[in-house]
Amino acid sequence: MITDREREIINFICDIGFITIEQAGKIFYSGSKVSYDLARRRLKKISESSDYIKKFTNSETRQIIYIPKESKLKKLSKHDILVIDYLAELKSLGADIERIEVEKDFGGVIPDALISFTFNGYRYYQLLEVELRHDYVDINRFILIIDKILRETNNVLPLIVIIQNTNKDYSKDNKTDMNIVQLKTSLEDVAKVLI
């Protein structure tokens, strides 16, 4: 018998494509001091007693990754993991994630994720860009698709969140009407997106 919590975890994995133990702890057990252990046990139970998920050890990060049973995924990049790490950090701060679309295609312009969530009674929309290999994120490409973005965000300009270890100040080059927040890849400064 699958519990409601297990169903939530399975649905997340099927929708997003994967989850790590640490991410599951922050997303599904954020109120607990033993969130990692709860997530580890629950994921292990689901993978061993159902036909919904399976696991593998990611060769790049050495993390255990849980994926849908039918998935052919064998490896994840640090980039892909960091996108979901960001969601997990938001959740651990108290955000209620309403929507996540990984690699949402806005007519050829594809941010790493379109996210909407509520926090302290306010709704937030964000376009997430994770950059680990290159020095520059072209934020001004969003000007070309602003109408499509506004349709997806109820006519609210989203915040552009750039996760990158850089000294570059993107706000100087910003020609969009959207605000930008830059975060380190460690996500130690993630609370800045909620101010």
Backbone as CSV, one residue per row, in Angstrom:
resi,resn,N_x,N_y,N_z,CA_x,CA_y,CA_z,C_x,C_y,C_z
1,MET,0.831,-1.184,0.000,0.000,0.000,0.000,0.877,1.249,0.000
2,ILE,0.638,2.128,-0.938,1.412,3.355,-1.060,0.707,4.470,-0.289
3,THR,1.466,5.169,0.554,0.902,6.270,1.334,0.796,7.527,0.463
4,ASP,0.093,8.526,0.967,-0.021,9.795,0.240,1.350,10.433,0.041
5,ARG,2.196,10.386,1.067,3.540,10.966,0.969,4.357,10.236,-0.090
6,GLU,4.265,8.911,-0.115,4.985,8.130,-1.124,4.481,8.472,-2.521
7,ARG,3.183,8.664,-2.658,2.603,9.049,-3.952,3.152,10.410,-4.390
8,GLU,3.278,11.361,-3.458,3.859,12.675,-3.771,5.287,12.527,-4.282
9,ILE,6.061,11.702,-3.605,7.460,11.490,-3.996,7.535,10.842,-5.376
10,ILE,6.739,9.821,-5.598,6.721,9.139,-6.901,6.321,10.115,-8.001
11,ASN,5.284,10.912,-7.770,4.836,11.887,-8.773,5.921,12.905,-9.081
12,PHE,6.631,13.376,-8.049,7.718,14.325,-8.264,8.797,13.702,-9.143
13,ILE,9.197,12.484,-8.810,10.247,11.807,-9.577,9.798,11.591,-11.022
14,CYS,8.553,11.205,-11.222,8.051,10.984,-12.585,7.943,12.296,-13.362
15,ASP,7.545,13.381,-12.697,7.411,14.680,-13.369,8.761,15.305,-13.695
16,ILE,9.679,15.301,-12.727,10.968,15.969,-12.884,12.003,15.042,-13.511
17,GLY,11.938,13.755,-13.210,12.856,12.794,-13.809,13.840,12.176,-12.843
18,PHE,14.041,12.808,-11.675,14.981,12.262,-10.697,14.867,13.027,-9.388
19,ILE,15.484,12.459,-8.360,15.640,13.152,-7.075,16.784,12.488,-6.328
20,THR,17.533,13.279,-5.554,18.550,12.731,-4.660,17.932,12.598,-3.268
21,ILE,18.615,11.886,-2.405,18.118,11.730,-1.036,18.049,13.088,-0.342
22,GLU,19.104,13.872,-0.476,19.136,15.189,0.174,18.005,16.084,-0.331
23,GLN,17.769,16.072,-1.644,16.677,16.871,-2.204,15.330,16.412,-1.652
24,ALA,15.118,15.104,-1.595,13.854,14.571,-1.073,13.662,14.971,0.386
25,GLY,14.737,14.957,1.152,14.651,15.373,2.549,14.199,16.812,2.686
26,LYS,14.771,17.690,1.872,14.419,19.112,1.948,13.037,19.401,1.379
27,ILE,12.650,18.680,0.344,11.364,18.947,-0.302,10.204,18.329,0.471
28,PHE,10.360,17.102,0.937,9.231,16.385,1.532,9.260,16.287,3.057
29,TYR,10.414,16.557,3.659,10.527,16.454,5.115,11.229,17.679,5.698
30,SER,11.002,18.843,5.129,11.749,20.043,5.513,11.536,20.449,6.968
31,GLY,10.455,20.030,7.584,10.198,20.404,8.971,10.869,19.505,9.993
32,SER,11.543,18.470,9.544,12.121,17.490,10.466,13.628,17.671,10.612
33,LYS,14.127,17.384,11.813,15.569,17.452,12.045,16.289,16.245,11.448
34,VAL,15.538,15.206,11.142,16.117,13.992,10.558,15.579,13.793,9.136
35,SER,15.449,14.881,8.403,14.847,14.836,7.063,15.610,13.911,6.117
36,TYR,16.940,13.925,6.182,17.739,13.079,5.299,17.431,11.604,5.565
37,ASP,17.418,11.215,6.832,17.158,9.810,7.180,15.749,9.380,6.789
38,LEU,14.777,10.253,7.018,13.402,9.940,6.618,13.309,9.733,5.110
39,ALA,13.942,10.630,4.353,13.913,10.526,2.891,14.637,9.269,2.419
40,ARG,15.786,8.988,3.009,16.568,7.806,2.618,15.755,6.531,2.816
41,ARG,15.140,6.408,3.982,14.342,5.206,4.265,13.122,5.104,3.352
42,ARG,12.451,6.229,3.143,11.232,6.205,2.318,11.574,5.881,0.865
43,LEU,12.622,6.496,0.319,13.017,6.218,-1.064,13.444,4.761,-1.225
44,LYS,14.187,4.253,-0.258,14.611,2.851,-0.310,13.394,1.932,-0.306
45,LYS,12.436,2.211,0.573,11.223,1.395,0.662,10.454,1.419,-0.657
46,ILE,10.283,2.607,-1.221,9.524,2.714,-2.478,10.231,1.950,-3.594
47,SER,11.554,2.118,-3.690,12.284,1.471,-4.792,12.315,-0.050,-4.648
48,GLU,12.315,-0.547,-3.421,12.376,-1.997,-3.212,11.009,-2.672,-3.258
49,SER,9.954,-1.924,-2.986,8.642,-2.565,-2.877,7.642,-2.138,-3.945
50,SER,8.111,-1.474,-4.969,7.162,-1.043,-6.001,7.807,-1.078,-7.378
51,ASP,6.989,-0.889,-8.363,7.471,-0.830,-9.741,7.521,0.607,-10.245
52,TYR,7.686,1.565,-9.342,7.632,2.968,-9.730,9.002,3.617,-9.910
53,ILE,9.931,3.346,-8.993,11.236,4.003,-9.071,12.364,2.993,-8.875
54,LYS,13.548,3.403,-9.339,14.767,2.625,-9.135,15.880,3.613,-8.811
55,LYS,17.056,3.103,-8.477,18.152,3.996,-8.108,19.435,3.606,-8.818
56,PHE,20.337,4.589,-8.892,21.698,4.345,-9.358,22.616,5.349,-8.680
57,THR,23.907,5.052,-8.668,24.887,5.986,-8.117,25.447,6.803,-9.266
58,ASN,25.302,8.118,-9.165,25.761,9.014,-10.216,27.290,9.071,-10.221
59,SER,27.899,8.771,-11.348,29.357,8.707,-11.427,30.019,10.073,-11.257
60,GLU,29.334,11.147,-11.622,29.943,12.478,-11.525,29.923,13.026,-10.101
61,THR,28.862,12.753,-9.362,28.723,13.343,-8.026,28.784,12.322,-6.896
62,ARG,28.731,11.038,-7.215,28.723,9.937,-6.247,27.469,9.944,-5.376
63,GLN,26.426,10.622,-5.807,25.157,10.638,-5.084,24.266,9.506,-5.586
64,ILE,23.411,9.010,-4.691,22.399,8.046,-5.117,21.251,8.839,-5.720
65,ILE,20.863,8.458,-6.930,19.811,9.148,-7.672,18.642,8.185,-7.844
66,TYR,17.456,8.652,-7.538,16.236,7.865,-7.751,15.537,8.394,-8.989
67,ILE,15.152,7.471,-9.876,14.548,7.818,-11.162,13.323,6.935,-11.401
68,PRO,12.468,7.315,-12.357,11.339,6.430,-12.690,11.851,5.074,-13.162
69,LYS,11.116,4.031,-12.862,11.511,2.656,-13.189,11.840,2.490,-14.675
70,GLU,11.060,3.142,-15.548,11.258,2.973,-16.993,12.360,3.872,-17.564
71,SER,12.944,4.733,-16.752,13.965,5.672,-17.226,15.240,4.941,-17.645
72,LYS,15.875,5.449,-18.684,17.147,4.911,-19.167,18.326,5.745,-18.657
73,LEU,18.048,6.741,-17.835,19.060,7.653,-17.324,20.149,6.891,-16.576
74,LYS,21.407,7.187,-16.899,22.542,6.526,-16.260,23.463,7.518,-15.553
75,LYS,23.330,8.810,-15.901,24.228,9.819,-15.351,23.529,11.170,-15.382
76,LEU,23.790,11.984,-14.366,23.276,13.349,-14.315,24.439,14.308,-14.148
77,SER,24.320,15.468,-14.755,25.359,16.481,-14.596,25.133,17.252,-13.300
78,LYS,26.171,17.905,-12.820,26.037,18.773,-11.649,25.017,19.868,-11.936
79,HIS,24.971,20.308,-13.179,24.020,21.338,-13.605,22.585,20.889,-13.354
80,ASP,22.236,19.697,-13.822,20.872,19.186,-13.648,20.511,19.042,-12.170
81,ILE,21.447,18.548,-11.391,21.209,18.362,-9.961,21.026,19.707,-9.267
82,LEU,21.799,20.717,-9.682,21.722,22.041,-9.063,20.365,22.709,-9.289
83,VAL,19.732,22.445,-10.421,18.390,22.994,-10.676,17.424,22.509,-9.594
84,ILE,17.450,21.220,-9.280,16.538,20.674,-8.271,17.027,21.008,-6.860
85,ASP,18.344,21.135,-6.671,18.860,21.601,-5.377,18.271,22.969,-5.034
86,TYR,18.153,23.833,-6.042,17.579,25.163,-5.829,16.135,25.047,-5.323
87,LEU,15.346,24.193,-5.956,13.965,23.974,-5.500,13.935,23.465,-4.062
88,ALA,14.827,22.541,-3.759,14.878,21.973,-2.412,15.209,23.048,-1.380
89,GLU,16.112,23.949,-1.727,16.458,25.039,-0.808,15.275,25.979,-0.601
90,LEU,14.554,26.296,-1.681,13.353,27.130,-1.541,12.359,26.471,-0.590
91,LYS,12.142,25.184,-0.794,11.195,24.441,0.039,11.641,24.440,1.500
92,SER,12.938,24.276,1.738,13.430,24.238,3.118,13.301,25.595,3.807
93,LEU,13.208,26.678,3.026,12.990,28.012,3.591,11.514,28.302,3.842
94,GLY,10.647,27.395,3.401,9.222,27.569,3.650,8.388,27.885,2.427
95,ALA,8.993,27.890,1.252,8.236,28.161,0.022,7.346,26.971,-0.320
96,ASP,6.182,27.271,-0.863,5.269,26.231,-1.335,5.353,26.224,-2.860
97,ILE,6.076,25.262,-3.411,6.294,25.185,-4.854,4.979,24.815,-5.528
98,GLU,4.519,25.671,-6.427,3.267,25.420,-7.139,3.509,24.806,-8.505
99,ARG,4.583,25.238,-9.149,4.828,24.803,-10.526,6.319,24.865,-10.819
100,ILE,6.795,23.841,-11.494,8.171,23.820,-11.985,8.154,23.209,-13.369
101,GLU,8.688,23.933,-14.315,8.842,23.404,-15.672,10.316,23.492,-16.028
102,VAL,10.969,22.350,-16.011,12.387,22.287,-16.334,12.547,22.443,-17.838
103,GLU,13.486,23.304,-18.224,13.783,23.593,-19.631,12.520,23.946,-20.409
104,LYS,11.766,24.879,-19.880,10.553,25.383,-20.539,10.958,26.101,-21.822
105,ASP,10.394,25.674,-22.931,10.729,26.245,-24.240,9.787,27.401,-24.565
106,PHE,10.349,28.595,-24.614,9.611,29.795,-25.010,9.988,30.137,-26.447
107,GLY,9.654,29.278,-27.378,9.950,29.555,-28.778,11.429,29.651,-29.081
108,GLY,12.207,28.703,-28.592,13.637,28.669,-28.872,14.500,29.249,-27.764
109,VAL,13.929,30.010,-26.865,14.649,30.519,-25.700,14.252,29.628,-24.523
110,ILE,15.258,28.942,-23.956,14.964,27.904,-22.965,15.737,28.172,-21.666
111,PRO,15.060,28.731,-20.661,15.718,28.828,-19.353,15.793,27.437,-18.724
112,ASP,16.638,27.281,-17.728,16.754,25.977,-17.069,15.466,25.586,-16.367
113,ALA,14.714,26.571,-15.881,13.421,26.262,-15.263,12.561,27.514,-15.161
114,LEU,11.266,27.302,-15.246,10.260,28.308,-14.906,9.624,27.814,-13.616
115,ILE,9.648,28.652,-12.594,9.189,28.243,-11.270,8.158,29.237,-10.758
116,SER,7.108,28.725,-10.139,6.212,29.600,-9.376,6.005,28.972,-8.006
117,PHE,5.977,29.838,-6.992,5.787,29.373,-5.622,5.199,30.496,-4.786
118,THR,4.651,30.121,-3.640,4.178,31.124,-2.693,5.058,31.080,-1.454
119,PHE,5.206,32.260,-0.854,5.998,32.397,0.366,5.439,33.573,1.148
120,ASN,5.076,33.341,2.384,4.499,34.383,3.250,3.339,35.125,2.596
121,GLY,2.499,34.394,1.896,1.310,34.991,1.298,1.523,35.662,-0.046
122,TYR,2.732,35.644,-0.569,3.033,36.252,-1.870,3.370,35.168,-2.885
123,ARG,2.980,35.394,-4.126,3.312,34.474,-5.208,4.539,35.017,-5.945
124,TYR,5.469,34.135,-6.229,6.705,34.479,-6.928,6.781,33.691,-8.228
125,TYR,7.300,34.355,-9.259,7.612,33.701,-10.526,9.093,33.925,-10.786
126,GLN,9.772,32.871,-11.236,11.205,32.981,-11.492,11.601,32.208,-12.740
127,LEU,12.571,32.770,-13.441,13.261,32.067,-14.517,14.634,31.723,-13.964
128,LEU,14.972,30.452,-13.960,16.228,29.995,-13.383,17.241,29.714,-14.479
129,GLU,18.445,30.222,-14.279,19.578,29.955,-15.170,20.741,29.460,-14.318
130,VAL,21.209,28.254,-14.588,22.374,27.700,-13.904,23.509,27.665,-14.912
131,GLU,24.635,28.261,-14.551,25.768,28.301,-15.474,27.025,27.843,-14.749
132,LEU,27.519,26.668,-15.128,28.712,26.108,-14.500,29.920,26.100,-15.426
133,ARG,29.684,26.135,-16.732,30.790,25.960,-17.675,31.193,27.223,-18.428
134,HIS,30.252,28.124,-18.625,30.556,29.324,-19.400,30.602,30.535,-18.484
135,ASP,31.175,31.610,-19.001,31.334,32.810,-18.191,30.138,33.741,-18.239
136,TYR,29.222,33.527,-19.170,28.204,34.543,-19.405,26.837,33.918,-19.658
137,VAL,25.810,34.519,-19.087,24.423,34.149,-19.345,23.792,35.308,-20.106
138,ASP,23.258,35.043,-21.284,22.630,36.098,-22.092,21.205,36.337,-21.602
139,ILE,21.074,37.233,-20.646,19.751,37.510,-20.081,18.875,38.320,-21.019
140,ASN,19.485,39.067,-21.905,18.701,39.940,-22.782,17.938,39.174,-23.856
141,ARG,18.217,37.878,-24.001,17.440,37.083,-24.956,15.982,36.961,-24.520
142,PHE,15.712,37.195,-23.245,14.335,37.135,-22.750,13.473,38.282,-23.271
143,ILE,14.099,39.359,-23.745,13.344,40.480,-24.329,12.511,39.988,-25.506
144,LEU,13.073,39.089,-26.293,12.412,38.596,-27.497,11.138,37.813,-27.199
145,ILE,11.040,37.284,-26.012,9.911,36.400,-25.697,9.108,36.882,-24.494
146,ILE,9.215,38.146,-24.170,8.564,38.657,-22.966,7.056,38.414,-22.977
147,ASP,6.414,38.520,-24.148,4.965,38.274,-24.213,4.633,36.831,-23.841
148,LYS,5.444,35.880,-24.308,5.216,34.470,-23.973,5.446,34.224,-22.483
149,ILE,6.456,34.871,-21.944,6.739,34.727,-20.514,5.572,35.268,-19.691
150,LEU,5.075,36.438,-20.065,3.969,37.051,-19.316,2.705,36.200,-19.359
151,ARG,2.477,35.512,-20.477,1.316,34.607,-20.553,1.446,33.460,-19.549
152,GLU,2.664,33.013,-19.321,2.907,31.896,-18.399,2.931,32.332,-16.932
153,THR,3.081,33.636,-16.697,3.240,34.130,-15.322,2.126,35.091,-14.914
154,ASN,0.962,34.964,-15.531,-0.188,35.812,-15.189,0.143,37.302,-15.247
155,ASN,0.880,37.693,-16.288,1.279,39.086,-16.517,2.140,39.671,-15.404
156,VAL,2.875,38.822,-14.712,3.816,39.262,-13.689,5.224,39.036,-14.230
157,LEU,6.056,40.084,-14.185,7.438,39.915,-14.631,8.176,39.015,-13.641
158,PRO,8.733,37.918,-14.110,9.448,37.027,-13.192,10.822,37.581,-12.834
159,LEU,11.338,37.095,-11.744,12.699,37.380,-11.336,13.615,36.421,-12.092
160,ILE,14.719,36.917,-12.612,15.715,36.040,-13.229,16.717,35.669,-12.140
161,VAL,16.847,34.378,-11.872,17.783,33.879,-10.869,18.922,33.193,-11.613
162,ILE,20.137,33.710,-11.413,21.322,33.137,-12.057,22.177,32.487,-10.979
163,ILE,22.422,31.197,-11.142,23.292,30.471,-10.218,24.617,30.260,-10.934
164,GLN,25.641,30.938,-10.434,26.946,30.902,-11.092,27.978,31.495,-10.143
165,ASN,29.148,30.910,-10.090,30.241,31.496,-9.326,30.970,32.483,-10.228
166,THR,30.645,33.756,-10.078,31.237,34.790,-10.919,31.212,36.121,-10.189
167,ASN,32.075,37.014,-10.615,32.053,38.379,-10.094,31.286,39.309,-11.020
168,LYS,30.810,38.784,-12.139,30.082,39.597,-13.110,28.777,40.094,-12.499
169,ASP,28.483,41.366,-12.720,27.231,41.962,-12.250,26.278,42.050,-13.438
170,TYR,25.361,41.097,-13.519,24.439,41.035,-14.650,23.463,42.204,-14.682
171,SER,23.208,42.823,-13.559,22.243,43.926,-13.545,22.725,45.104,-14.389
172,LYS,24.028,45.248,-14.585,24.560,46.337,-15.422,24.224,46.136,-16.893
173,ASP,24.159,44.881,-17.328,23.876,44.579,-18.734,22.401,44.306,-18.992
174,ASN,21.585,44.375,-17.964,20.182,44.002,-18.067,19.391,45.037,-18.858
175,LYS,18.871,44.630,-20.015,18.022,45.508,-20.816,16.561,45.071,-20.720
176,THR,16.305,44.046,-19.933,14.927,43.598,-19.718,14.337,44.418,-18.573
177,ASP,13.052,44.309,-18.381,12.408,44.963,-17.238,12.400,44.056,-16.013
178,MET,12.994,42.880,-16.136,12.999,41.913,-15.039,14.192,42.152,-14.118
179,ASN,13.988,41.937,-12.842,15.078,42.033,-11.881,15.896,40.749,-11.909
180,ILE,17.143,40.867,-11.468,18.068,39.737,-11.486,18.636,39.537,-10.088
181,VAL,18.719,38.283,-9.683,19.415,37.920,-8.453,20.448,36.872,-8.826
182,GLN,21.676,37.081,-8.369,22.746,36.130,-8.623,23.050,35.360,-7.345
183,LEU,23.181,34.038,-7.485,23.479,33.169,-6.354,24.753,32.379,-6.621
184,LYS,25.444,32.024,-5.562,26.608,31.151,-5.676,26.132,29.719,-5.901
185,THR,26.968,28.893,-6.479,26.575,27.507,-6.746,26.412,26.690,-5.463
186,SER,26.946,27.166,-4.372,26.739,26.494,-3.084,25.334,26.742,-2.546
187,LEU,24.640,27.727,-3.113,23.286,28.139,-2.715,23.221,28.640,-1.276
188,GLU,24.360,29.016,-0.712,24.374,29.537,0.662,23.635,30.862,0.782
189,ASP,23.456,31.556,-0.329,22.806,32.866,-0.328,21.403,32.824,-0.933
190,VAL,20.776,31.656,-0.946,19.488,31.462,-1.616,18.378,32.342,-1.037
191,ALA,18.472,32.722,0.215,17.419,33.541,0.833,17.260,34.892,0.136
192,LYS,18.257,35.325,-0.636,18.155,36.607,-1.361,16.971,36.645,-2.314
193,VAL,16.541,35.511,-2.815,15.443,35.505,-3.792,14.095,35.746,-3.138
194,LEU,14.040,35.742,-1.821,12.781,35.923,-1.101,12.640,37.325,-0.514
195,ILE,13.579,38.189,-0.786,13.549,39.557,-0.250,12.775,40.469,-1.178
